Amino acid sequence: MKRTIGSVIGWVAILAGVIGLLLAGFGHDPQAMISGGVGIVLAVAGFFLRAQTTRMNITAIGLSIAAILFASVTY
C-alpha cells in the first residue's frame, strides 16, 4: 500500500514539474512557480513515505526546479 501511494505521489510530482515547464514556456510565470513548488513538495513527501520511488522523486525535483528557474528568468 505504501509503495502504491508513493508511486502515485511520484507520478503526480513529475506531472506537476512538467506542467510547470509548459506553463513557463507559454509565459505563465506565476503559475509555473506554483506548479514547480507543488512538484517539489510532493517529491519530498514521496521521500518521507520511503517507498521505492527515489529516482522518480529526484526526477520530479529536477523538473520542478527547472520550471521555477525557467519561470524566474526574465527576457
C-alpha positions, 0 to 999 in steps of 0.5 A: 500500500505504501509503495502504491501511494508513493508511486502515485505521489511520484507520478503526480510530482513529475506531472506537476514539474512538467506542467510547470515547464509548459506553463513557463514556456507559454509565459505563465510565470506565476503559475509555473512557480506554483506548479514547480513548488507543488512538484517539489513538495510532493517529491519530498513527501514521496521521500518521507513515505520511503517507498521505492520511488527515489529516482522518480522523486529526484526526477520530479525535483529536477523538473520542478526546479527547472520550471521555477528557474525557467519561470524566474528568468526574465527576457 
